[in-house]
Amino acid sequence: MNGVESVDIGCPYCGETIEILIDCSVHKQSYIEDCEVCCRPIDIGVVLDESGSPVVTPAREDDQ
């Protein structure tokens, strides 16, 4: 699968579920995206599994 896929994640700060868009043309990526509820920076890690589906790992920016 190549293209953009919508994924729901839980914010590691406030716990709210938010929707993010993942570019599935990149096998492994990491970037910062602000939570649309609490506005805190989430460190988003993404890898594509064997079937091309994104596996998303959200983390607090201060956990690094």
HELIX and SHEET records of a PDB file:
HELIX    1   1 GLU A   61  ASP A   63  5                                   3    
SHEET    1   A 2 VAL A   4  GLY A  10  0                                        
SHEET    2   A 2 THR A  17  ASP A  23 -1                                        
SHEET    1   B 3 LYS A  28  ASP A  34  0                                        
SHEET    2   B 3 PRO A  41  LEU A  48 -1                                        
SHEET    3   B 3 PRO A  54  ARG A  60 -1                                        
END                                                                             
